């Protein structure tokens, strides 16, 4: 009997249980924990601290919520204002993370067409013929890795510029003298420095990367994501905020504006937590996820990898150093903390970001108008003004991490 028990224990160590992956929400969705005792004992989280994090989130945006998954359980899901599980807010720059992962999939799938991968220089007739002739010859040296780490040298108005972590003042780039189409506005973005020589946040840089993707895979980013991620992972209705000023964008905006249901958004974080695996499928190359999760050689200027903020330098003091995340305008964010087996979605949006006129997706749930007149302002003794979006994103991560039961 003792021998049998020993063999069973040894087998359980040698062959750990398969990780859990949820079915689509239409088929039951995530397994959940309900009571505070279940959340503590199985999920390893303190419900009172999660509630505290939720109250903090309410201070930082008009509408929003928190979705927390730990050990494969949906342990916390709560919304405020007009936010709801079925909401489709414009998630702003969180879309950049999806764009990066799509490029990672394509680099493996189309390896023969782009053999140098992230090292490939792309402003040429092979990958970006519509960019020629180049107004700035330095663009010929922009690599795909530069575009995906915000170190291409491209800069839009209002963005700060950094070299080796130090802010370097530069003149604002000139505004275009005439209206440009979606792709040309990105391709003609001026450089403030040579590729690789500095960091500045650039939505146009990411869009250029998705123009390259479009040429590689022969379809729009949205369709590619639908085939490679949304369908295999069991997404419900989703899309992009394509409708602007009475017109519809001709191309999926690589710089952001994906619109995904809350419990599907956290599936994306869970996919990254499991190194690109979903069920028995390897949807994203493991090595690409690894590059997203750590500092990038393409960007030695800031803690930003292939469209993710990384914490290896410990700048988010209350979070593990292996945490990585992507935020969006308004204070939304997706977080991955491998050492804690933790995936989080912080929904944050304004009325405008939820508008069906922007996303083309209808509101199918009762709307809560209790925060229609909400305005950011001084909320605690520690803030004499509104809590900034980036501060709110990082602090929320620290607060959820603090809920982990030691």
C-alpha positions in Angstrom: 0.0 0.0 0.0 2.8 2.4 0.9 4.5 1.6 -2.4 1.3 2.3 -4.3 0.8 5.7 -2.5 4.4 6.6 -3.3 3.9 5.8 -7.0 0.7 7.9 -7.1 2.5 10.8 -5.5 5.5 10.4 -7.8 3.2 10.3 -10.9 1.4 13.5 -9.8 4.8 15.3 -9.5 6.1 14.0 -12.8 2.8 14.6 -14.7 1.2 17.7 -13.3 -2.5 18.3 -14.1 -3.2 19.9 -17.4 -3.9 23.7 -17.1 -7.5 24.8 -17.2 -8.8 26.8 -20.2 -12.4 28.1 -20.1 -15.0 27.3 -22.8 -16.7 30.3 -24.5 -19.0 32.3 -22.3 -21.9 31.1 -24.5 -21.1 27.6 -23.2 -20.6 28.4 -19.6 -17.4 30.4 -19.6 -15.0 30.7 -16.7 -15.1 28.5 -13.7 -15.8 30.8 -10.7 -15.3 31.1 -7.0 -18.1 32.8 -5.1 -17.6 33.0 -1.3 -14.9 34.8 0.5 -13.7 31.5 1.9 -13.5 29.9 -1.6 -11.6 32.9 -3.0 -9.1 32.8 -0.1 -8.6 29.0 0.1 -8.7 28.2 -3.6 -7.9 31.5 -5.4 -5.4 32.6 -2.7 -6.9 36.2 -2.6 -8.4 38.4 0.1 -11.8 39.6 -1.0 -11.7 42.7 1.2 -8.5 43.8 -0.5 -10.0 43.2 -3.9 -13.0 45.3 -2.9 -10.5 48.0 -1.9 -8.9 47.9 -5.3 -12.3 48.1 -6.9 -13.1 51.2 -4.9 -9.9 52.7 -6.0 -10.7 52.0 -9.7 -13.9 53.9 -9.3 -11.9 57.0 -8.4 -9.9 56.8 -11.7 -12.5 56.6 -14.4 -16.2 57.3 -15.2 -17.1 53.7 -16.1 -15.2 50.5 -15.6 -14.6 47.4 -13.6 -12.1 44.8 -12.5 -11.8 41.1 -13.7 -9.3 38.9 -11.8 -8.3 35.4 -12.8 -6.0 33.3 -10.5 -5.2 29.6 -10.8 -7.7 29.4 -13.7 -10.6 30.7 -11.6 -12.5 33.8 -12.2 -12.3 35.0 -8.7 -13.5 38.6 -9.0 -15.7 40.4 -11.5 -17.3 43.7 -10.7 -18.3 46.8 -12.7 -19.5 50.4 -12.1 -21.3 53.0 -14.1 -22.2 52.0 -17.6 -19.6 49.2 -17.7 -20.8 45.6 -17.9 -19.5 42.2 -18.9 -21.2 42.8 -22.3 -19.6 46.3 -22.8 -17.4 46.9 -25.8 -15.4 50.0 -24.9 -12.8 51.4 -27.2 -9.8 50.0 -25.3 -7.5 52.5 -26.8 -3.8 51.5 -26.7 -4.5 48.1 -25.3 -5.1 47.3 -29.0 -1.3 47.8 -29.5 -0.7 44.6 -27.5 -3.0 42.7 -29.7 -1.3 44.1 -32.8 2.1 43.0 -31.4 0.9 39.5 -30.7 -0.6 39.3 -34.2 2.8 40.2 -35.7 4.5 37.6 -33.5 2.2 34.9 -34.9 2.8 36.1 -38.5 6.6 36.1 -38.1 6.4 32.3 -37.4 3.8 31.6 -39.9 5.4 33.6 -42.8 9.0 33.0 -41.8 10.2 32.5 -45.4 8.7 35.9 -46.4 10.4 37.8 -43.6 13.5 35.6 -42.6 15.1 38.3 -40.4 12.1 38.6 -38.2 12.2 41.6 -35.8 15.6 42.4 -37.3 14.1 43.0 -40.7 14.4 46.6 -42.1 10.9 47.3 -43.5 10.9 50.8 -45.1 11.6 49.3 -48.6 9.8 48.1 -51.7 9.4 44.5 -50.3 7.5 45.4 -47.1 6.3 49.0 -47.4 6.2 49.9 -51.1 3.7 52.7 -50.4 6.2 54.4 -48.2 8.6 55.2 -51.1 10.2 57.5 -51.8 11.5 58.2 -48.3 11.4 61.8 -47.3 13.9 60.9 -44.5 16.7 58.5 -45.6 17.1 57.4 -41.9 13.8 55.5 -42.2 15.6 52.9 -44.3 17.2 51.7 -41.1 14.0 51.2 -39.2 13.6 47.5 -38.2 10.3 45.8 -37.3 11.6 45.5 -33.7 12.0 49.3 -33.5 8.4 49.8 -34.6 7.1 47.4 -32.0 9.2 48.8 -29.1 8.6 52.6 -29.8 12.2 53.2 -30.7 11.8 53.8 -34.4 12.4 57.5 -34.0 8.9 58.3 -35.2 7.1 60.9 -33.1 3.7 62.5 -32.9 2.9 65.8 -31.2 2.6 65.7 -27.5 4.8 62.7 -26.8 7.8 62.9 -24.6 11.2 61.7 -25.8 13.6 59.6 -23.8 17.2 58.5 -24.2 18.5 55.9 -21.7 15.7 56.8 -19.3 16.3 60.6 -19.4 13.8 63.0 -20.9 15.3 64.8 -23.8 13.4 67.9 -24.9 12.9 68.2 -28.7 10.9 70.4 -31.0 7.3 69.3 -31.7 7.1 67.6 -35.2 5.5 69.7 -37.9 1.9 69.1 -38.6 0.9 67.9 -42.1 -0.1 70.7 -44.4 -2.9 68.6 -45.9 -5.2 65.7 -44.9 -3.6 62.3 -45.3 -5.2 58.9 -45.5 -4.8 56.5 -42.6 -1.7 54.7 -43.9 0.1 57.7 -45.3 -0.4 59.6 -42.0 1.6 56.8 -40.3 4.2 56.2 -43.0 5.1 59.9 -43.2 5.4 60.5 -39.5 8.6 62.5 -39.0 11.6 61.2 -37.1 13.0 63.0 -34.0 16.1 60.8 -33.9 17.7 57.9 -35.7 16.2 54.4 -35.3 17.1 52.8 -32.0 18.5 56.0 -30.5 15.6 57.0 -28.3 12.1 56.1 -27.1 8.8 57.9 -27.6 5.3 56.6 -27.5 3.9 56.5 -31.1 0.6 55.0 -32.2 1.7 55.6 -35.8 4.7 53.4 -35.3 2.5 50.5 -34.3 0.2 51.1 -37.3 3.1 50.9 -39.6 4.0 47.5 -38.1 0.4 46.3 -39.0 0.8 47.6 -42.6 3.7 45.2 -42.8 1.5 42.5 -41.3 -1.2 43.2 -43.9 1.3 42.6 -46.7 2.6 39.4 -45.1 -0.7 37.7 -44.4 -2.9 39.3 -47.1 -5.7 40.4 -44.8 -6.7 43.1 -42.3 -5.4 42.9 -38.7 -9.0 42.4 -37.4 -9.6 39.4 -39.6 -6.2 37.9 -38.8 -6.9 38.3 -35.0 -10.3 36.7 -35.5 -8.8 33.7 -37.2 -5.7 33.2 -35.0 -7.0 34.2 -31.6 -10.7 35.2 -31.2 -12.2 32.0 -32.7 -9.8 29.5 -31.1 -10.2 31.2 -27.7 -14.0 31.4 -27.9 -14.6 35.2 -28.0 -18.1 36.5 -28.1 -18.9 39.6 -30.2 -15.9 41.9 -30.6 -14.5 44.5 -33.0 -12.7 47.8 -33.4 -13.7 51.4 -33.0 -13.7 52.1 -36.7 -16.3 54.8 -37.0 -14.9 58.3 -36.8 -16.6 61.7 -37.7 -19.2 60.1 -39.9 -16.7 57.8 -41.8 -15.4 54.3 -41.3 -11.6 53.7 -41.3 -10.5 51.7 -44.3 -8.0 49.7 -42.3 -7.9 48.2 -38.8 -6.1 50.8 -36.6 -2.8 49.2 -35.5 -2.4 51.9 -32.9 -5.3 50.8 -30.8 -9.1 50.9 -30.4 -9.9 47.2 -30.1 -13.3 46.6 -28.5 -13.6 43.4 -26.5 -16.0 42.0 -23.8 -14.5 42.1 -20.3 -14.3 38.3 -19.7 -12.8 37.8 -23.2 -10.2 40.6 -22.6 -9.0 38.6 -19.6 -8.7 35.5 -21.9 -6.0 37.4 -23.8 -4.1 38.1 -20.6 -4.6 34.4 -19.6 -3.2 33.3 -23.0 -0.1 35.3 -22.4 0.1 33.9 -18.8 0.2 30.4 -20.5 3.0 31.4 -22.9 0.7 31.6 -25.9 -1.0 28.2 -25.4 -4.8 27.8 -25.4 -6.0 24.3 -24.7 -4.0 22.0 -26.9 -3.1 24.7 -29.4 0.0 26.9 -29.4 -1.6 30.0 -30.7 1.4 32.3 -30.2 5.0 31.3 -30.4 6.4 30.9 -26.9 9.6 32.7 -27.7 7.7 35.8 -28.8 5.7 35.9 -25.5 9.1 35.7 -23.7 10.3 38.7 -25.6 7.1 40.6 -24.7 7.6 39.9 -21.0 11.2 41.3 -20.6 13.2 44.4 -21.6 13.9 44.6 -25.3 17.3 45.1 -26.9 15.5 47.3 -29.4 14.6 49.8 -26.6 17.3 50.3 -23.9 15.6 53.7 -23.1 12.5 52.7 -21.1 10.8 49.7 -19.5 8.8 48.9 -22.6 9.2 45.8 -24.7 7.2 44.7 -27.7 4.2 46.8 -26.8 4.2 45.9 -23.1 5.4 47.8 -20.0 7.7 45.5 -18.1 8.6 45.6 -14.5 12.0 43.9 -14.4 13.5 47.2 -13.1 11.0 47.2 -10.2 9.5 50.6 -11.0 6.1 49.3 -10.0 7.3 48.8 -6.5 4.4 46.7 -5.2 4.4 44.2 -8.1 6.7 41.2 -8.9 9.5 42.0 -11.3 8.1 39.5 -13.9 4.8 41.4 -14.2 4.1 42.9 -17.6 1.1 44.8 -18.8 -0.4 47.1 -21.4 -2.5 50.2 -20.6 -4.8 52.3 -22.7 -6.0 55.9 -22.6 -8.5 56.5 -19.8 -6.8 54.1 -17.5 -7.7 50.7 -18.8 -5.1 47.9 -18.7 -4.4 44.2 -19.1 -1.9 42.6 -16.7 0.0 39.4 -16.5 1.9 38.2 -13.4 3.4 34.8 -14.1 5.0 34.3 -10.7 1.6 34.7 -9.1 -0.4 32.8 -11.8 -2.5 36.0 -12.1 -4.3 37.7 -15.0 -6.2 40.9 -14.6 -8.3 43.3 -16.7 -9.0 46.8 -15.5 -11.8 48.3 -17.6 -11.9 52.1 -17.7 -13.8 54.2 -20.2 -15.7 57.4 -20.8 -19.1 57.8 -22.3 -17.5 58.4 -25.7 -15.5 55.1 -25.5 -18.7 53.1 -25.0 -20.7 54.8 -27.7 -22.1 52.3 -30.3 -21.5 55.1 -32.9 -17.8 54.6 -32.4 -17.6 50.8 -32.2 -20.5 49.8 -34.4 -21.5 47.3 -31.6 -24.9 47.7 -29.9 -25.5 48.0 -26.2 -27.4 44.9 -25.2 -27.7 45.4 -21.4 -29.5 47.9 -19.1 -27.5 51.1 -18.9 -26.7 52.5 -15.5 -26.6 56.3 -15.7 -25.6 56.8 -12.1 -22.2 58.3 -13.1 -23.3 60.4 -16.0 -22.1 63.6 -14.2 -18.9 62.0 -12.8 -15.8 64.2 -13.1 -12.3 63.4 -12.0 -11.2 65.3 -8.9 -9.5 65.1 -5.6 -10.5 61.8 -4.1 -8.2 61.1 -1.2 -6.0 62.8 1.3 -3.1 61.6 -0.9 -4.2 63.4 -4.1 -4.9 67.1 -4.5 -6.0 66.5 -8.1 -7.3 63.8 -10.4 -5.5 60.5 -10.3 -3.6 60.2 -13.6 -4.3 57.3 -15.9 -0.8 55.8 -15.7 -0.7 56.2 -11.9 -4.1 54.5 -11.6 -3.0 51.6 -13.8 0.2 50.9 -11.8 -1.5 51.4 -8.4 -4.3 49.0 -9.3 -1.8 46.3 -10.1 -0.1 46.9 -6.7 -3.4 46.7 -4.9 -4.5 43.4 -6.6 -1.0 41.9 -5.9 -1.4 43.0 -2.2 -4.6 40.9 -2.1 -2.6 37.7 -2.6 -2.7 35.7 0.5 0.8 34.9 1.7 
